[in-house]
Amino acid sequence: MARKIDIEILLERIEALESRLDKLDPVSKRKLPSKKDQISDIKNNLDEWAQKFPSVDIEFELLKMLDWLQANQKRKKDYKAFFRNWLRKASNSIEKEVQDVYRYIYGCSTDQNCKHQESEYKDMVIFCNKCNSQKKIIKSVRA
């Protein structure tokens, strides 16, 4: 047997649920400060940003980001999140370690005292005119 529900009670319940939802304040509905306030907050916390991204020049990247926003006439809802992602991309583009650069010495395997040849490329095919054979890497040296 179906129970009859009073429409007034149902509306009161819905209103109570909506007021509870408003109190939860979901992230997608939150009110963020103005652009000016968000940018000044970023500027006031440059030391924090520098600790999180030590390999990046924070002030320079902030100026680049602001120039990019102005040049492209872009507006963002959350400038702090946009700046954080900007810094992540900047830190990824910087090489973490400088790789050693090698030079390769190519020589002949014969005992004909052929001249050695030096190259910065590892995958070279070099032929010796004296012994008419392909030279191989006999030594690699840091440049």
SERO-233855 format. One line per 4 residues: number of its first residue (from 1); for each residue x, y, z of N, C-alpha, C. Coordinates in pm, 1 decimal, decimal comma. Example, Ala and Ser with C-alpha at 12.3 -4.5 7.8 and 13.67 -1.06 7.14 Angstrom:
2
1> 1319,0:-569,0:780,0:1230,0:-450,0:780,0:1320,0:-330,0:780,0  1285,0:-225,0:708,0:1367,0:-106,0:714,0:1290,0:3,0:787,0 .
//
This chain:
143
1> 82,5:-116,3:0,0:0,0:0,0:0,0:88,3:124,5:0,0  68,4:217,1:-90,0:148,9:338,4:-102,2:107,9:440,1:2,8  211,0:501,2:60,9:187,7:605,6:160,4:174,0:738,8:91,8  81,5:818,6:138,4:66,2:952,0:84,9:162,5:1044,2:159,8 .
5> 234,2:1127,0:82,9:327,2:1221,1:143,4:270,4:1360,5:125,3  269,9:1432,1:235,1:222,3:1569,4:231,7:323,2:1655,2:155,3  276,6:1731,2:60,7:364,3:1813,7:-23,5:440,3:1917,1:59,3  380,0:1968,2:163,9:446,6:2067,4:249,8:566,2:2005,2:321,9 .
9> 551,3:1883,2:370,0:661,3:1814,9:438,2:774,4:1787,7:339,2  738,3:1746,8:218,7:837,3:1720,5:115,4:915,4:1846,9:80,0  849,7:1959,7:65,8:916,7:2086,1:34,6:1008,7:2129,6:148,4  965,5:2105,3:272,2:1049,8:2138,9:387,7:1177,1:2054,8:387,7 .
13> 1163,1:1928,0:355,0:1280,6:1840,0:348,5:1378,1:1884,8:238,3  1323,6:1918,2:122,9:1407,2:1964,0:11,6:1479,4:2092,7:49,6  1411,2:2183,3:113,7:1471,6:2310,2:156,6:1583,7:2285,4:257,6  1561,4:2191,0:350,6:1664,3:2158,2:449,5:1788,5:2098,8:381,5 .
17> 1765,0:2011,6:282,9:1877,4:1953,3:209,2:1954,8:2060,1:130,8  1883,8:2152,3:67,5:1950,1:2258,0:-9,3:2032,7:2348,4:81,2  1981,8:2378,3:200,1:2059,0:2463,3:290,7:2184,6:2392,1:340,0  2174,3:2258,8:359,6:2294,1:2181,9:397,4:2395,5:2180,1:284,7 .
21> 2349,6:2168,9:160,2:2439,7:2171,3:45,6:2509,1:2306,9:32,0  2436,7:2414,8:58,0:2498,3:2547,2:50,7:2610,1:2562,1:152,4  2594,7:2498,2:267,1:2697,8:2506,4:371,1:2822,9:2429,8:332,3  2808,3:2323,8:253,2:2923,5:2244,9:211,4:3015,1:2321,9:116,6 .
25> 2957,9:2416,5:40,1:3034,1:2502,3:-50,8:3129,1:2422,9:-139,5  3079,2:2357,0:-241,5:3166,4:2277,8:-328,3:3271,6:2363,8:-397,2  3382,2:2301,2:-429,4:3496,1:2371,3:-488,7:3455,6:2441,7:-618,2  3374,3:2378,3:-699,1:3336,1:2437,9:-826,7:3252,8:2564,0:-809,1 .
29> 3191,8:2581,0:-694,0:3106,1:2697,0:-670,7:3172,5:2802,8:-583,6  3295,1:2776,4:-536,4:3355,3:2869,4:-441,5:3388,6:3002,5:-507,9  3381,4:3105,8:-429,1:3412,0:3240,0:-476,7:3559,9:3266,0:-452,4  3632,1:3298,8:-556,9:3773,2:3329,6:-544,8:3791,3:3480,9:-542,0 .
33> 3900,6:3525,6:-480,7:3927,4:3670,3:-481,0:3945,5:3722,8:-623,2  3948,7:3853,5:-635,9:3966,2:3914,6:-767,6:4105,3:3884,1:-822,0  4124,5:3910,4:-950,9:4254,0:3886,3:-1014,7:4362,7:3964,7:-942,4  4335,7:4090,4:-912,6:4433,9:4176,5:-846,4:4475,1:4118,2:-711,4 .
37> 4377,7:4072,0:-633,5:4407,2:4012,9:-502,6:4485,6:3883,0:-515,3  4449,1:3801,5:-613,5:4519,8:3674,2:-633,0:4665,0:3697,2:-675,5  4687,3:3792,2:-765,9:4823,4:3821,2:-812,6:4906,5:3881,2:-698,9  4847,4:3970,0:-619,3:4923,3:4027,4:-506,9:4954,7:3920,5:-403,1 .
41> 4866,1:3822,7:-385,1:4893,9:3711,5:-293,7:5012,5:3629,1:-344,2  5018,0:3606,8:-475,0:5130,8:3533,8:-534,2:5259,8:3612,9:-512,2  5255,3:3745,3:-537,1:5374,3:3830,1:-519,6:5421,5:3832,3:-374,5  5327,3:3829,3:-280,5:5363,0:3833,1:-138,2:5423,4:3701,8:-89,5 .
45> 5403,8:3594,7:-162,5:5452,7:3463,4:-120,8:5559,3:3408,3:-215,5  5642,5:3494,5:-272,3:5745,0:3450,0:-366,2:5845,5:3356,4:-300,6  5873,2:3376,6:-171,7:5968,3:3288,3:-102,4:5915,1:3145,3:-95,3  5786,5:3131,8:-69,4:5724,2:2997,4:-66,8:5736,6:2929,3:-202,4 .
49> 5706,3:3005,2:-307,6:5715,0:2950,7:-443,1:5858,9:2910,6:-473,9  5955,5:2992,4:-428,0:6096,9:2963,0:-453,9:6140,0:2834,2:-384,1  6083,3:2805,8:-267,8:6115,6:2681,2:-198,2:6057,1:2561,0:-271,1  5938,2:2576,8:-325,4:5874,0:2465,9:-396,2:5938,4:2439,2:-532,3 .
53> 5989,0:2545,8:-595,1:6049,1:2533,6:-727,9:6187,7:2598,4:-726,4  6286,5:2531,7:-665,3:6418,7:2594,4:-648,7:6496,5:2615,6:-778,7  6465,1:2542,4:-883,0:6541,3:2555,0:-1007,3:6486,5:2664,1:-1099,7  6382,2:2734,9:-1055,9:6315,4:2832,1:-1141,6:6330,0:2972,8:-1082,8 .
57> 6350,8:3071,2:-1169,3:6351,3:3211,6:-1128,0:6205,6:3256,7:-1117,7  6154,5:3259,3:-996,1:6010,9:3280,9:-971,6:5963,7:3417,2:-1021,6  6037,7:3522,8:-990,2:5995,8:3657,4:-1030,5:5990,5:3669,7:-1182,6  6091,3:3614,6:-1248,7:6094,7:3619,5:-1394,5:5977,0:3542,3:-1454,1 .
61> 5948,7:3424,2:-1399,6:5836,9:3343,3:-1450,2:5702,9:3411,4:-1425,4  5690,9:3482,0:-1311,9:5566,3:3555,8:-1283,8:5546,9:3665,9:-1388,1  5653,0:3738,1:-1419,3:5643,5:3842,3:-1522,0:5609,1:3782,3:-1658,6  5670,1:3668,9:-1691,5:5638,9:3602,2:-1818,1:5491,7:3560,8:-1823,0 .
65> 5441,9:3505,6:-1710,8:5303,5:3461,3:-1706,3:5208,2:3580,1:-1723,9  5235,4:3689,5:-1653,5:5148,9:3807,1:-1663,5:5152,2:3866,6:-1804,5  5269,9:3868,2:-1864,9:5280,3:3915,4:-2003,2:5201,7:3826,1:-2097,9  5211,6:3694,8:-2076,2:5139,5:3601,0:-2161,5:4988,1:3620,4:-2147,7 .
69> 4942,3:3636,8:-2023,7:4798,5:3657,3:-2001,3:4749,9:3783,8:-2070,9  4830,2:3890,1:-2061,0:4791,0:4016,1:-2123,1:4796,9:4007,6:-2275,2  4901,8:3947,8:-2327,3:4917,1:3938,5:-2472,5:4809,0:3852,6:-2536,1  4767,2:3748,9:-2465,8:4665,7:3657,9:-2519,6:4525,8:3690,7:-2471,2 .
73> 4513,4:3798,9:-2397,1:4385,2:3843,6:-2342,4:4310,4:3730,0:-2274,0  4383,5:3661,0:-2185,2:4326,2:3547,5:-2112,8:4292,6:3588,2:-1970,0  4187,8:3529,3:-1918,6:4148,9:3545,2:-1778,7:4137,6:3405,7:-1719,8  4177,1:3392,2:-1596,3:4171,5:3263,5:-1528,4:4088,1:3278,2:-1402,4 .
77> 4024,9:3169,2:-1363,8:3945,8:3170,7:-1241,1:4037,4:3165,3:-1119,6  4136,4:3076,5:-1125,3:4227,7:3055,0:-1012,7:4370,4:3081,1:-1059,8  4419,6:3202,9:-1036,0:4553,1:3241,4:-1082,6:4663,4:3167,6:-1007,3  4637,9:3131,9:-884,0:4737,6:3058,0:-806,3:4761,1:2920,2:-869,3 .
81> 4654,7:2853,1:-905,8:4666,0:2722,6:-971,2:4732,5:2736,9:-1107,9  4697,0:2842,1:-1180,1:4757,3:2865,2:-1311,1:4907,6:2890,3:-1297,5  4947,1:2968,9:-1196,6:5088,6:2998,6:-1174,4:5164,1:2872,8:-1131,9  5102,3:2791,4:-1047,4:5164,4:2665,6:-1004,0:5192,7:2575,4:-1124,7 .
85> 5096,2:2563,7:-1214,9:5115,5:2482,6:-1335,4:5218,8:2545,7:-1429,5  5220,5:2679,2:-1434,7:5319,4:2750,8:-1515,1:5459,9:2716,2:-1465,5  5478,1:2717,0:-1331,8:5608,4:2686,8:-1273,9:5647,2:2541,0:-1294,3  5550,7:2452,0:-1290,2:5579,8:2310,3:-1316,2:5634,3:2292,0:-1457,5 .
89> 5570,7:2357,6:-1552,7:5617,8:2346,3:-1691,0:5755,8:2408,4:-1706,4  5778,1:2519,9:-1638,8:5908,9:2586,3:-1646,6:6017,3:2498,4:-1585,4  5987,0:2433,4:-1474,1:6088,6:2350,0:-1408,8:6114,6:2222,4:-1488,7  6014,7:2173,4:-1561,6:6035,0:2055,2:-1644,8:6121,3:2085,8:-1766,3 .
93> 6117,7:2210,2:-1813,0:6194,4:2244,1:-1931,9:6341,3:2270,2:-1900,7  6374,1:2287,9:-1773,5:6513,5:2310,4:-1734,7:6580,9:2176,1:-1716,6  6698,6:2160,6:-1771,9:6770,7:2034,6:-1754,8:6817,8:2025,1:-1611,6  6789,9:1914,2:-1547,5:6828,0:1893,6:-1408,0:6978,0:1874,1:-1394,7 .
97> 7036,4:1800,1:-1483,6:7179,6:1773,7:-1479,4:7239,6:1805,6:-1614,9  7356,0:1861,3:-1611,3:7426,4:1887,2:-1736,5:7494,0:1757,2:-1776,7  7459,8:1709,2:-1892,6:7517,0:1583,2:-1937,2:7659,9:1605,7:-1984,5  7744,5:1505,6:-1958,4:7882,2:1512,9:-2004,2:7883,8:1503,5:-2155,7 .
101> 7966,7:1584,8:-2216,1:7982,0:1582,5:-2360,6:8110,1:1505,4:-2391,1  8098,3:1408,2:-2477,1:8212,8:1323,9:-2511,9:8257,2:1350,7:-2654,3  8383,3:1326,1:-2676,1:8439,3:1323,2:-2810,7:8490,5:1182,1:-2831,5  8475,9:1133,0:-2950,6:8510,8:994,4:-2980,0:8631,8:991,0:-3073,4 .
105> 8728,5:906,8:-3038,5:8848,6:889,3:-3118,5:8830,7:761,7:-3200,7  8834,9:778,7:-3332,6:8821,1:666,0:-3424,5:8960,1:626,5:-3473,6  8982,6:496,3:-3479,4:9110,6:447,0:-3527,8:9092,2:315,5:-3602,3  9198,0:275,3:-3670,9:9195,0:150,2:-3746,2:9236,6:34,1:-3657,2 .
109> 9188,4:-82,6:-3690,5:9226,0:-202,0:-3614,1:9353,6:-266,0:-3669,0  9404,5:-213,4:-3780,8:9528,3:-267,9:-3837,6:9648,9:-201,6:-3772,3  9763,7:-256,7:-3793,3:9886,7:-202,9:-3734,1:9962,9:-115,1:-3832,8  9897,0:-45,8:-3919,8:9963,7:33,6:-4022,4:9987,1:178,4:-3977,6 .
113> 9973,0:207,7:-3849,5:9991,5:343,7:-3795,4:9908,4:448,3:-3869,4  9782,1:415,8:-3887,6:9690,5:509,2:-3953,7:9658,0:624,1:-3857,3  9622,0:733,3:-3916,9:9589,5:852,2:-3840,4:9455,9:834,6:-3767,9  9450,8:875,4:-3639,8:9323,8:872,9:-3565,8:9239,6:994,0:-3606,0 .
117> 9111,1:978,3:-3593,8:9019,4:1085,8:-3627,5:8925,2:1107,5:-3510,1  8895,9:1233,2:-3480,9:8812,6:1268,0:-3365,9:8677,9:1320,3:-3414,1  8570,5:1282,7:-3339,6:8436,3:1329,2:-3374,6:8352,2:1340,1:-3248,2  8254,1:1425,5:-3253,2:8161,9:1436,0:-3140,3:8043,4:1340,8:-3156,2 .
121> 8040,5:1270,1:-3266,4:7931,6:1177,9:-3294,9:7976,1:1034,7:-3272,5  7889,3:959,3:-3205,6:7921,8:820,8:-3171,9:7891,2:724,9:-3286,3  7797,5:758,3:-3369,3:7749,6:665,2:-3471,6:7802,5:698,7:-3610,5  7924,2:742,5:-3618,3:7984,3:777,5:-3746,8:8037,8:652,5:-3816,5 .
125> 8039,9:657,6:-3947,9:8106,3:554,4:-4027,8:8220,1:626,8:-4098,9  8341,5:593,8:-4055,3:8459,4:661,5:-4110,3:8550,5:555,7:-4172,8  8593,4:582,0:-4295,0:8683,1:490,3:-4364,3:8823,7:547,4:-4366,2  8917,8:459,6:-4353,7:9058,9:496,9:-4357,9:9108,7:483,6:-4501,3 .
129> 9168,4:588,6:-4554,2:9220,3:585,3:-4690,7:9348,4:502,0:-4700,6  9423,9:495,4:-4592,6:9552,4:426,1:-4594,3:9534,4:274,1:-4599,7  9449,0:221,1:-4507,5:9431,7:75,2:-4503,6:9299,1:29,0:-4564,8  9218,8:124,8:-4610,7:9092,3:95,8:-4678,0:8997,5:10,8:-4593,4 .
133> 8988,8:44,4:-4464,1:8895,8:-27,1:-4375,6:8815,2:75,4:-4293,9  8711,2:25,3:-4231,7:8626,7:113,2:-4149,9:8691,6:133,7:-4013,9  8696,8:258,6:-3971,0:8753,1:289,9:-3840,1:8649,3:263,0:-3732,0  8697,9:226,5:-3614,8:8612,2:198,4:-3498,0:8649,3:294,8:-3387,4 .
137> 8559,6:309,1:-3289,6:8590,5:393,6:-3173,6:8692,7:320,0:-3087,9  8803,6:387,2:-3064,9:8906,7:324,9:-2980,9:8913,4:392,1:-2843,1  8856,3:513,0:-2832,7:8860,3:583,1:-2706,0:8752,4:690,8:-2705,3  8694,3:715,1:-2587,7:8603,4:829,4:-2572,7:8661,0:919,7:-2465,0 .
141> 8654,5:1050,0:-2491,4:8715,5:1149,8:-2403,9:8611,9:1255,3:-2370,9  8609,7:1298,1:-2245,4:8520,6:1408,1:-2210,0:8573,5:1537,0:-2270,4  8486,2:1610,3:-2331,0:8527,2:1735,4:-2395,6:8541,2:1845,6:-2291,5 .
//
